Amino acid sequence: MSTIDGLPPLREVIAAHGLSAKKALGQNFLLDLNLTAKIARVAGDLAGADVLEVGPGPGGLTRGLLAEGARRVLAVEKDTRCLAALAEIAAAYPGRLEVVNGDALALDPLAHLTPPVKIVANLPYNVGTELLVRWLTPATWPPVWSSLTLMFQKEVAERIVAEPGSKAYGRLAILAQWRTDVRIALKLPPEAFTPPPKVASAVVHLTALPAPRFEADPAVLERVVAAAFGQRRKMLRASLKGLAPGIEDLLHSVGIAPTDRAEQLPLEAFCALARAVAGARG
């Protein structure tokens, strides 16, 4: 028996259903149910929340979320091989687990959840960053979700929490830190997974702020950041020259030296520049 519920250990589940991880789907399974429960606890109190999980695989984290008291879990799984194993979990937790067979990039599962909503997932490596960016850039803010608790490759996690002046600092750090409180909550070695990936992993916890830290139009800020970091080795007067007429004057107007590079600018400066660019465009 497992330590968190009456269902079989995950190794038995994987063997019974022939669930070898598929590289094409970015799958690396966590088999230690104590560890998956620990990840679930990073998300905080789940008792009154609906939880979205993407890529549950054989259901290790799913079981952790349910055992920790999630009101309801909506699990989106692309791999049809995993559905039978997930159905067994749903039977053990009547009315609390709904499994959707589909691609998380092609669905809007948040529309089927009742707030408060938390997103907790060991994200498939091949779609993790794209999903994060989507969740950080909804049409309105605050978003439907109150927090994100997500597993990434350690390198990606470090980019999300990076500070100005570091090599990891870039678009992900700006997008995440503009609208959320973010921290790395847990680090995991490759051997925690089956099969072991080539890199370490980390769990990042992001809590939605009621409003962005600094005023800026989201679309303009995104363009400014994309242009600045698209040519991060260049001075800003060069990397941003196509963004607006008189870009050097705009940089000076918000206290940024045109000779600075993107990685030197704090979040507040990017937001100030976005406001100046928006104003220049009328």
C-alpha positions as CSV (number, residue, x, y, z in Angstrom):
1,M,0.0,0.0,0.0
2,S,1.1,3.6,-0.5
3,T,1.5,6.0,2.4
4,I,-1.2,8.5,1.3
5,D,-4.2,6.5,0.2
6,G,-5.4,2.9,-0.4
7,L,-4.3,2.8,-4.1
8,P,-1.3,0.7,-5.3
9,P,2.2,2.2,-5.4
10,L,2.9,4.0,-8.7
11,R,5.5,1.5,-9.9
12,E,2.7,-1.1,-9.8
13,V,0.3,1.2,-11.6
14,I,2.8,1.9,-14.3
15,A,3.6,-1.8,-14.8
16,A,-0.1,-2.7,-14.8
17,H,-1.0,-0.2,-17.5
18,G,2.2,-0.3,-19.5
19,L,3.0,3.4,-18.9
20,S,6.6,3.8,-19.9
21,A,7.3,7.6,-20.2
22,K,7.3,9.0,-23.7
23,K,10.1,11.4,-24.6
24,A,7.9,12.9,-27.4
25,L,5.4,14.0,-24.7
26,G,8.0,15.4,-22.4
27,Q,7.2,12.8,-19.7
28,N,9.2,12.2,-16.6
29,F,7.2,10.5,-13.9
30,L,7.5,11.2,-10.1
31,L,6.9,7.9,-8.3
32,D,7.5,8.9,-4.7
33,L,4.1,9.6,-3.3
34,N,5.6,11.3,-0.2
35,L,7.3,13.7,-2.6
36,T,4.2,14.4,-4.7
37,A,2.3,15.1,-1.5
38,K,5.0,17.6,-0.5
39,I,4.6,19.4,-3.8
40,A,0.9,19.5,-3.3
41,R,1.5,21.1,0.1
42,V,3.6,23.9,-1.5
43,A,0.3,25.1,-3.0
44,G,-1.1,25.8,0.4
45,D,-4.5,25.0,1.7
46,L,-6.4,23.2,-1.0
47,A,-9.6,22.4,1.0
48,G,-11.7,25.1,-0.6
49,A,-10.1,25.2,-4.0
50,D,-10.5,23.8,-7.5
51,V,-7.2,22.6,-8.8
52,L,-6.0,22.4,-12.4
53,E,-3.3,19.8,-13.1
54,V,-1.7,19.5,-16.6
55,G,0.0,16.3,-17.5
56,P,-0.9,14.1,-14.6
57,G,0.6,10.9,-16.2
58,P,-0.1,8.0,-13.9
59,G,-1.5,10.3,-11.2
60,G,1.2,10.6,-8.6
61,L,0.7,14.4,-8.0
62,T,-3.1,13.9,-8.6
63,R,-3.2,11.6,-5.6
64,G,-1.2,14.1,-3.6
65,L,-3.6,16.9,-4.4
66,L,-6.6,14.8,-3.5
67,A,-5.1,13.4,-0.3
68,E,-4.2,17.0,0.7
69,G,-7.9,17.9,0.5
70,A,-8.4,19.6,-2.9
71,R,-12.1,20.3,-3.3
72,R,-11.9,19.2,-7.0
73,V,-9.1,18.4,-9.4
74,L,-9.4,18.9,-13.2
75,A,-6.6,16.9,-14.8
76,V,-5.8,17.5,-18.4
77,E,-3.9,14.5,-20.0
78,K,-2.9,14.2,-23.6
79,D,-1.7,10.6,-23.4
80,T,-4.6,8.2,-23.7
81,R,-2.6,5.4,-22.1
82,C,-2.9,7.1,-18.8
83,L,-6.6,7.4,-18.7
84,A,-7.3,4.0,-17.2
85,A,-5.0,4.7,-14.3
86,L,-6.5,8.1,-13.7
87,A,-10.0,6.5,-13.8
88,E,-9.0,4.3,-10.9
89,I,-8.0,7.4,-8.9
90,A,-11.3,9.1,-9.8
91,A,-13.2,6.0,-8.5
92,A,-11.3,6.2,-5.2
93,Y,-12.3,9.9,-4.8
94,P,-15.9,10.0,-6.0
95,G,-16.9,13.4,-7.5
96,R,-13.6,15.0,-6.9
97,L,-11.5,14.2,-10.0
98,E,-12.4,15.0,-13.5
99,V,-10.0,13.9,-16.3
100,V,-10.0,15.6,-19.7
101,N,-8.2,13.8,-22.5
102,G,-6.7,16.6,-24.6
103,D,-3.9,19.1,-25.2
104,A,-3.7,21.8,-22.6
105,L,-2.5,24.2,-25.3
106,A,-5.7,23.7,-27.2
107,L,-8.1,23.9,-24.3
108,D,-9.4,26.5,-21.9
109,P,-9.8,24.4,-18.8
110,L,-9.9,27.4,-16.5
111,A,-13.4,28.1,-17.8
112,H,-14.6,24.9,-16.2
113,L,-13.3,25.6,-12.7
114,T,-14.9,27.5,-9.8
115,P,-12.8,30.0,-7.9
116,P,-10.7,30.0,-5.9
117,V,-8.6,28.1,-8.5
118,K,-5.0,26.9,-8.1
119,I,-2.9,25.5,-10.8
120,V,-0.5,22.7,-9.7
121,A,1.4,20.7,-12.2
122,N,4.6,18.7,-13.0
123,L,4.5,20.3,-16.4
124,P,5.7,18.4,-19.5
125,Y,9.1,19.9,-20.4
126,N,8.1,20.6,-24.0
127,V,5.1,22.9,-23.1
128,G,5.9,24.2,-19.7
129,T,7.2,27.7,-20.6
130,E,4.4,28.4,-23.1
131,L,1.7,27.5,-20.6
132,L,3.3,29.7,-17.9
133,V,3.4,32.7,-20.3
134,R,-0.3,32.1,-21.1
135,W,-1.3,32.0,-17.5
136,L,0.7,35.2,-16.8
137,T,-0.8,37.1,-19.7
138,P,-4.6,36.7,-19.5
139,A,-6.9,39.3,-20.9
140,T,-7.8,40.7,-17.5
141,W,-6.0,40.8,-14.1
142,P,-6.3,39.5,-11.5
143,P,-6.6,36.2,-13.2
144,V,-9.0,33.3,-12.5
145,W,-6.2,31.5,-10.6
146,S,-4.8,32.6,-7.3
147,S,-1.5,30.7,-7.4
148,L,0.6,28.5,-9.7
149,T,2.8,25.7,-8.3
150,L,4.7,24.4,-11.2
151,M,7.6,22.0,-11.8
152,F,10.2,23.1,-14.4
153,Q,13.7,22.3,-15.4
154,K,15.9,24.0,-12.8
155,E,17.3,26.3,-15.5
156,V,13.8,27.6,-16.4
157,A,12.9,28.0,-12.7
158,E,16.0,30.1,-12.2
159,R,15.0,32.3,-15.2
160,I,11.6,33.0,-13.6
161,V,13.1,34.2,-10.3
162,A,16.2,35.9,-11.7
163,E,17.3,39.3,-10.6
164,P,18.6,42.2,-12.8
165,G,22.3,41.8,-13.7
166,S,22.2,38.0,-13.9
167,K,22.5,35.9,-17.1
168,A,19.2,34.2,-16.3
169,Y,17.3,37.6,-16.1
170,G,15.0,38.1,-19.1
171,R,11.4,38.0,-20.4
172,L,10.2,35.2,-18.0
173,A,11.5,37.1,-15.0
174,I,9.8,40.3,-16.1
175,L,6.4,38.7,-16.9
176,A,6.4,36.7,-13.6
177,Q,7.6,39.3,-11.2
178,W,5.5,42.1,-12.7
179,R,2.2,40.4,-11.6
180,T,3.2,37.8,-9.0
181,D,5.2,37.0,-5.9
182,V,7.5,34.2,-7.0
183,R,9.9,31.8,-5.3
184,I,11.6,28.5,-5.8
185,A,10.0,26.3,-3.2
186,L,11.7,22.9,-3.9
187,K,14.6,21.5,-5.9
188,L,14.6,17.9,-7.2
189,P,17.5,15.8,-8.5
190,P,17.2,13.9,-11.8
191,E,17.0,10.6,-9.9
192,A,13.7,11.6,-8.3
193,F,12.1,10.9,-11.7
194,T,11.5,7.9,-13.9
195,P,13.2,8.0,-16.3
196,P,15.7,10.5,-14.9
197,P,16.0,13.6,-17.1
198,K,19.4,15.0,-17.9
199,V,18.9,18.0,-15.7
200,A,17.7,18.9,-12.2
201,S,14.2,20.2,-11.7
202,A,12.6,22.8,-9.4
203,V,9.1,23.7,-8.1
204,V,8.2,27.4,-8.5
205,H,5.4,28.9,-6.5
206,L,3.8,32.1,-7.9
207,T,1.0,34.0,-6.1
208,A,-1.1,36.4,-8.1
209,L,-0.9,40.0,-6.9
210,P,-4.2,42.0,-6.9
211,A,-2.6,44.4,-9.4
212,P,0.7,44.6,-11.2
213,R,3.6,46.1,-9.2
214,F,3.9,49.0,-11.6
215,E,1.5,50.6,-14.1
216,A,2.1,49.6,-17.8
217,D,0.0,48.4,-20.7
218,P,0.6,44.6,-20.9
219,A,0.9,44.5,-24.7
220,V,3.4,47.4,-24.8
221,L,5.4,46.0,-22.0
222,E,5.6,42.7,-23.8
223,R,6.9,44.4,-27.0
224,V,9.5,46.4,-25.1
225,V,10.8,43.4,-23.2
226,A,10.8,41.2,-26.3
227,A,12.8,43.8,-28.3
228,A,15.2,44.5,-25.4
229,F,16.0,40.9,-24.7
230,G,15.8,39.8,-28.3
231,Q,19.2,41.4,-28.8
232,R,20.4,41.4,-25.2
233,R,24.0,42.0,-26.0
234,K,23.3,45.2,-27.8
235,M,22.8,48.6,-26.1
236,L,19.2,49.6,-25.6
237,R,19.4,52.4,-28.2
238,A,20.2,49.7,-30.8
239,S,17.9,46.9,-29.7
240,L,14.9,49.2,-29.2
241,K,15.4,51.5,-32.3
242,G,12.5,50.1,-34.1
243,L,10.1,50.4,-31.2
244,A,9.2,54.1,-31.3
245,P,10.5,57.3,-32.9
246,G,13.2,59.0,-30.9
247,I,13.9,56.0,-28.7
248,E,17.0,57.7,-27.2
249,D,14.9,60.7,-26.0
250,L,12.4,58.3,-24.5
251,L,15.1,56.4,-22.7
252,H,16.5,59.6,-21.3
253,S,13.0,60.8,-20.3
254,V,12.6,57.9,-17.9
255,G,16.1,57.9,-16.5
256,I,17.6,55.1,-18.6
257,A,21.0,55.4,-20.3
258,P,20.7,54.5,-24.0
259,T,24.0,52.7,-23.5
260,D,22.5,50.3,-20.9
261,R,21.7,46.7,-21.8
262,A,18.5,44.9,-21.1
263,E,19.8,42.7,-18.3
264,Q,20.8,45.8,-16.3
265,L,17.2,47.3,-16.1
266,P,15.0,46.5,-13.1
267,L,11.3,45.7,-13.6
268,E,10.3,49.3,-12.6
269,A,12.4,50.8,-15.4
270,F,10.9,48.5,-18.0
271,C,7.4,49.6,-16.9
272,A,8.4,53.2,-17.0
273,L,9.7,52.8,-20.5
274,A,6.6,50.9,-21.6
275,R,4.5,53.9,-20.4
276,A,6.7,56.3,-22.3
277,V,6.5,54.3,-25.5
278,A,2.7,54.1,-25.2
279,G,2.6,57.9,-24.7
280,A,4.8,58.5,-27.8
281,R,2.4,56.4,-29.9
282,G,-0.5,58.4,-28.7
